Each structure stands twice: as C-alpha cells, then as structure tokens.
C-alpha cells in the first residue's frame, strides 16, 4: 500500500507547480533540504528509536503524518507554508523508514533475508505500478482536492492498520 500511496507524488508535484506556484528553483531547493535533513537525522533518529523503543510509534507516525500533510494541502495555498508542512512530514518519514527497515530486518530470518527482501521489493513494485495507474485515473477524473482526500483516508487507514497489526515488535 505504501508504494501505491507514493504513486501520488508526481501529481502532487504538478499541483505544487501549477496551482501553488512553486518554481523549478523552489523544487530544487526543497529537494536539497529534504535530502539534507534525511542525511543529518538518520543516525540520531536511529539511536532514539533503538534507545527508547519507538519503532511501533514511528511505524504509525509515518503514514499518519503523510495523511495529515495531504489534508493540510487542501486548505493551505501559501507556497512557504506548504513547504514547511512537507519538510515536517519528511522528518517524520525519515524516522518511519528507519522503523520499517528495522521491522523488516527482524521479520525476515537471516537465512532467507535476500529472497525475503526480493519478494518484498516485488510486492512494492506491483503496488507501485497499479498505484500509478489508479492515481492517474483519480487525478484526471476527480481532480487534486478529491484525490488528496482519498490519499488522506488511505494514509490514516494504513497508519491505524499498522498500529493494530504490528503489536509485538521486539526492540
């Protein structure tokens, strides 16, 4: 489902360019900031997640923050406010990806980790392919605002499903 939801991102970029007025320079600077934050925060977040056993919290927080970010994009039209909202989401997403990686590492036995990772990658790929087509269909037929509401609903559902299903994470 994560790959499906990420397939909305190209359309969000189009929305930011056409509706909000982001320039190419703004996209470039924003991309730099997201990458910079990810590099700077990975090690401290990794330590915090391990020390305080926060895997389950960030496993839930990632989709929830993505859903709230999408909902805020419906109501916020200022390009700088949206940039701050998206940057805050990228900070939470950095911790989320660390928690997901640790979960998969713990879930797949080391003897079959390579094939297990490959199967997971294929599942993500299939989800992303179908998601791209569905996202394009939704965006073309419903427009950005309805698509944002659908993405918000799906992200929040994914967050709560993760919270329910991933109850026994061993830290």
Long-range contacts (C-beta under 8 A, 24 or more apart in sequence): 1-127, 1-154, 1-158, 2-63, 2-124, 2-127, 2-158, 3-124, 3-125, 3-127, 3-128, 3-131, 4-127, 4-128, 4-130, 4-131, 4-134, 4-135, 4-154, 5-63, 5-66, 5-131, 5-151, 5-154, 5-155, 5-158, 6-128, 6-131, 7-128, 7-131, 7-132, 7-134, 7-135, 8-70, 8-131, 8-135, 8-139, 8-147, 8-151, 11-135, 11-136, 11-139, 11-144, 11-147, 12-73, 15-73, 15-144, 16-79, 16-82, 19-77, 19-144, 20-77, 20-79, 20-82, 21-79, 22-79, 26-79, 26-83, 30-83, 30-86, 30-87, 33-87, 34-86, 34-87, 34-90, 37-87, 37-90, 37-91, 37-94, 38-90, 38-94, 41-91, 41-94, 41-95, 42-94, 42-98, 45-94, 45-95, 45-98, 46-98, 48-95, 49-95, 49-98, 49-99, 49-102, 50-171, 53-171, 54-95, 54-99, 55-99, 55-102, 55-103, 55-169, 55-171, 56-99, 56-163, 56-166, 56-167, 56-169, 57-99, 58-92, 58-95, 58-96, 58-98, 58-99, 59-96, 59-99, 59-100, 59-103, 59-162, 59-163, 59-166, 59-169, 60-159, 60-160, 60-162, 60-163, 61-92, 61-95, 61-96, 61-159, 62-92, 62-93, 62-95, 62-96, 62-97, 62-99, 62-100, 62-159, 63-96, 63-155, 63-156, 63-158, 63-159, 63-162, 64-155, 64-156, 64-159, 65-89, 65-92, 65-93, 65-96, 66-93, 66-151, 66-155, 67-151, 67-152, 67-153, 67-154, 67-155, 67-156, 67-158, 67-159, 68-152, 70-148, 70-151, 70-152, 70-155, 71-148, 71-149, 71-152, 73-148, 74-145, 74-148, 74-149, 103-166, 103-169, 106-169, 106-170
